[in-house]
């Protein structure tokens, strides 16, 4: 079973789990892959900075991981 994404995880750690998660970030208007803060900012901090519902994003990231688990 794939471990879940949480709002306390660093953005860079989430992307490293599966590069295809970038599409979920992009759907929310978060283009974190090239952001220097991705290595120092939690998902919750990134969402707060951009006015995004962190709980909805966490849900969608985890749904993606569950759907594409090997």
SEVOZA-474229 format. One record per residue (C-alpha): residue number from 0; residue in three letters; chain; y, x, z. Coordinates in Angstrom, 1 decimal, always signed. Each point is the difference from the previous one (the first is absolute). Last residue first. Layout:
# SEVOZA-474229
n NUM; res ala; chain A; Y Y; X X; Z Z $
...
END
This chain:
# SEVOZA-474229
n 69; res unk; chain A; Y -0.7; X +1.7; Z -8.5 $
n 68; res unk; chain A; Y +2.9; X -2.0; Z +1.4 $
n 67; res unk; chain A; Y +2.2; X -1.5; Z -2.7 $
n 66; res unk; chain A; Y +0.4; X -3.5; Z +1.3 $
n 65; res unk; chain A; Y +0.2; X +1.1; Z +3.6 $
n 64; res unk; chain A; Y +2.6; X +2.7; Z -0.9 $
n 63; res unk; chain A; Y +2.1; X -2.5; Z -1.9 $
n 62; res unk; chain A; Y -0.2; X -2.6; Z +2.8 $
n 61; res unk; chain A; Y +1.1; X +2.7; Z +2.4 $
n 60; res unk; chain A; Y +3.1; X +0.9; Z -2.0 $
n 59; res unk; chain A; Y +0.8; X -3.7; Z -0.4 $
n 58; res unk; chain A; Y -0.2; X -0.7; Z +3.7 $
n 57; res unk; chain A; Y +2.0; X +3.1; Z +0.9 $
n 56; res unk; chain A; Y +2.6; X -1.1; Z -2.5 $
n 55; res unk; chain A; Y +0.2; X -3.5; Z +1.5 $
n 54; res unk; chain A; Y +0.3; X +1.4; Z +3.5 $
n 53; res unk; chain A; Y +2.7; X +2.4; Z -1.0 $
n 52; res unk; chain A; Y +2.3; X -2.7; Z -1.4 $
n 51; res unk; chain A; Y +2.4; X +2.1; Z -2.0 $
n 50; res unk; chain A; Y +3.7; X +0.6; Z +0.7 $
n 49; res unk; chain A; Y +0.1; X +3.4; Z -1.6 $
n 48; res unk; chain A; Y +0.6; X +2.2; Z +3.1 $
n 47; res unk; chain A; Y -2.2; X -2.3; Z +2.1 $
n 46; res unk; chain A; Y -2.8; X +0.3; Z -2.4 $
n 45; res unk; chain A; Y +0.2; X +3.8; Z -0.1 $
n 44; res unk; chain A; Y +0.1; X +0.1; Z +3.8 $
n 43; res unk; chain A; Y -3.1; X -2.3; Z +0.3 $
n 42; res unk; chain A; Y -1.9; X +2.1; Z -2.6 $
n 41; res unk; chain A; Y +0.7; X +3.0; Z +2.1 $
n 40; res unk; chain A; Y +2.4; X +2.7; Z -1.1 $
n 39; res unk; chain A; Y -0.5; X +3.8; Z +0.1 $
n 38; res unk; chain A; Y -2.1; X +0.8; Z -3.1 $
n 37; res unk; chain A; Y +1.5; X -2.9; Z -2.0 $
n 36; res unk; chain A; Y +3.5; X +1.2; Z +0.8 $
n 35; res unk; chain A; Y +0.2; X +2.2; Z -3.0 $
n 34; res unk; chain A; Y -0.4; X -3.0; Z -2.2 $
n 33; res unk; chain A; Y -2.0; X +0.6; Z -3.2 $
n 32; res unk; chain A; Y -2.9; X -2.3; Z +0.8 $
n 31; res unk; chain A; Y +2.1; X -2.4; Z +2.0 $
n 30; res unk; chain A; Y +1.1; X -2.3; Z -2.8 $
n 29; res unk; chain A; Y +0.1; X -3.1; Z +2.2 $
n 28; res unk; chain A; Y +1.1; X -3.1; Z -2.0 $
n 27; res unk; chain A; Y -2.7; X -2.2; Z +1.5 $
n 26; res unk; chain A; Y -2.2; X +0.1; Z -3.2 $
n 25; res unk; chain A; Y +0.6; X +3.7; Z -0.1 $
n 24; res unk; chain A; Y -1.7; X +0.5; Z +3.4 $
n 23; res unk; chain A; Y -3.0; X -2.0; Z -1.2 $
n 22; res unk; chain A; Y -0.1; X +2.1; Z -3.2 $
n 21; res unk; chain A; Y +0.2; X +3.2; Z +2.1 $
n 20; res unk; chain A; Y -3.3; X -1.1; Z +1.6 $
n 19; res unk; chain A; Y -1.6; X +1.5; Z -3.1 $
n 18; res unk; chain A; Y +0.5; X +3.5; Z +1.6 $
n 17; res unk; chain A; Y -2.7; X -0.9; Z +2.6 $
n 16; res unk; chain A; Y -0.2; X +1.5; Z +3.4 $
n 15; res unk; chain A; Y +2.8; X +2.5; Z -0.8 $
n 14; res unk; chain A; Y +2.4; X -3.0; Z -0.5 $
n 13; res unk; chain A; Y -0.6; X -1.1; Z +3.6 $
n 12; res unk; chain A; Y +0.4; X +3.5; Z +1.4 $
n 11; res unk; chain A; Y +3.3; X +0.4; Z -1.9 $
n 10; res unk; chain A; Y +1.4; X -3.2; Z +1.4 $
n 9; res unk; chain A; Y -0.7; X +1.1; Z +3.5 $
n 8; res unk; chain A; Y -2.1; X -2.4; Z +2.0 $
n 7; res unk; chain A; Y +1.5; X -2.2; Z +2.7 $
n 6; res unk; chain A; Y +0.0; X -3.1; Z -2.1 $
n 5; res unk; chain A; Y -3.7; X +0.1; Z -0.2 $
n 4; res unk; chain A; Y -2.4; X +0.5; Z -2.9 $
n 3; res unk; chain A; Y -3.6; X -0.9; Z +0.8 $
n 2; res unk; chain A; Y -3.0; X +2.3; Z -0.1 $
n 1; res unk; chain A; Y -2.3; X -0.6; Z -2.9 $
n 0; res unk; chain A; Y -3.5; X -1.2; Z +0.9 $
END
